[in-house]
C-alpha cells in the first residue's frame, strides 16, 4: 500500500513539473521592441539575425511601434509569431 501511495505521489509531482512553466519562463521580462538591439531581439524564439535586422530597420524608417500588433508590418513577421510571443513583447 505504501509503495502505491509513493508511486501516485511521484506521478503527480512529475506531472506538475512537466505541465508547469519553468521558473525561467515565469521570470522572463517583456522585450521592448522599440528599444531592443539586434542582439536582444535575436534572443526571442523565432527571431534570427535577418528578422532582428528587419525590425530595427523598420523602426528607424517608420518610428516606434504603436502596438505589438504593428510588428506584423515588418517583412517576415506574421500574426502567429505575435500571438505566440505577445506575453514577452512590449512597446514601452
N, C-alpha and C positions, 0 to 999 in steps of 0.2 A: 504494500500500500504506500509506504514511504517513497519507494522508487517511482511510483506512478505520479505522486504529487510533485516530486522533484522534476520529473520529465515534463509535466504540464507547465510548471513554473518556468522551466528553461525554454520551452517552446514560446510561451507568452513573451518572455524577455527578448528572445531573438526576433520575434515578430515586431515588437516595438522598435527595436534597433533598425530593422530593415525599412520599416514604413515611415519612421520619423525623419524629418530633415536633419542633416548633420549640424553640429554646432557652428561650423564654418559658414554654412548657408544662412543660418539664423542671424549671424553677426555681420554678414556682408552689408556694406554701406552702399546706398544707391550712387551710381556713377553719373555725374553731371555732364550731359552730352554737350553743353555749351562751353565748358571749360576744360574738358578732358583732353589730354595729349594723345597722340597716336599710340604711344606705348600703353597708356591706361586703357584706351579703347580696345586694344588687342587682347586685354585680359578677359574680355567678355566672351562667353561661349558663342561661337558663330561669327565672330569678327576677326578677320585676318588683317594682314598689312594693307591690302588693297581697299577693303571696306573702311578701315580706320582712316586711311588717307582720304578717301572719298567723303567721309563725314566731316573731317577737318576742312577740306577744300570747299565743301558746300557751305559750311559755317562762315568761312572767310568771304565767300562771294555773296552770300544772302543774309548774313547776320545770324543772330542767335535763333535757336528753335523756340517757338512759342509754346509748343507742347511736345510730348513724347511722340504722338502720332505723326508729327511733321517729319520724323525720321524716315518715313517711307518715301519722302521726296528725293532721298539720296539713292542714286543708282545702285542696285544690288541689295538694298534693304527692303524687305517686304513686311506686310502686316503680320505674318506669322511670327517673324522674329520679334517684332514689337510686342505682340501679345505674350509670347513666351518670357520675355525679359522685362516686362513693364515694372515689376517689383524692384528691379535692380537699376532702373534708369530714372533720372530726374532732369529737369531743366533749370533748377535753382541751386 
